[in-house]
Amino acid sequence: MRDIKTWSTPVIHEQKQRVPCILCGSDSFEPALDCEGFSYVRCRVCSLVQQNPQPRREAIEARYGDHSSQAYLEYELANEGAFLTLQQKGLADGGFFELEPDILRQQAEPPLVLDIGCATGALLEWLRDRGWDCLGVELCGPAADYARKVRNLNIITGTIESAKLSDNSVTVALASHVIEHVNNPKTFVSEIYRCLKVGGYFYITTPNIDGFQARLFGSRWRSAIFDHLYLFSKKTLRALLEDAGFIVEKTVSWGGLARGTAPGPIKNMADRLAKQFNWGDVVLMRCRKVSAQ
Ligand SMILES: [Zn+2]
């Protein structure tokens, strides 16, 4: 498998604004990572790392939904097999396949799985074949069209906020490598909580600033990129999810060293250790909505 490059196209003329910490509301920050043309700060109260000032919501939505969206579709198509494999491994680590048989058996109708930021719909197509009713939300118009036309999937073009899904309608929600891109992770998570059924699950995956690679590479870390507005640790991600009402049931992380940065045996050992000690480069949390509130 070839290396997976993260898609990021710097946009020069975006307007930026200062925002209070999205997690705790504080406006007291210290410098965290100084990257080329942008930087991250760390909240002195809750330790969340965020770009600040950061581009406005309209600019962010234009990045994926407007001028560069054809390039984004091409990037997704080129990588969709590799991304699907990673998502399947993540679901396995998060215990999805132990839960799935009961969920599919208990319902008279196929249960609804929602993939937020579903790109070309490869994961949804695979889940549909396993017996799920599938819905995708995707901001990039050409990627959403591709998922509809080529895969015959039900896709809403837009964001989880603009999709305005019904309360208590979704059995499992998935968001892989999306939350670090959005302006307001708090409303993102709250919207998912609202549309989940009581007892429903949310699987969220994002780069881990607690991980070994982030500590090793600092501002050269592969996830410290222009498109990532927030860089979560296990602590700040858990706090965000719990504030929305979720119970975090499981936390796993993976990825010790990136391909090409160390000889094979060292990389394999680093990958094993990262998973064992939970300082992997990417973190997944499985959380659950256990009450109607
Ligand atoms: Zn804070």
Boltz pocket constraint, residues with backbone or C-beta under 6 A from the ligand:
constraints:
  - pocket:
      binder: B
      contacts: [[A, 21], [A, 22], [A, 23], [A, 24], [A, 25], [A, 26], [A, 43], [A, 44], [A, 45], [A, 46], [A, 47], [A, 48]]
      max_distance: 6.0
